[in-house]
């Protein structure tokens, strides 16, 4: 989707297009939720994960708890 804000009517149109017709009172809520998700994804796209190994490379080890201070 583009960076243009999703309006309630567009949210209803997109939902209907994929077979999920929305009641009129849900249009604004769905549009606001979609805008929030878009803002979170935009932040994630800005992160540099170049040095981060893929998840299957992670090995959880048993952590040793030491109560000594």
Helices and strands as residue ranges (DSSP letters): H 8-17, G 24-26, H 27-46, G 55-57
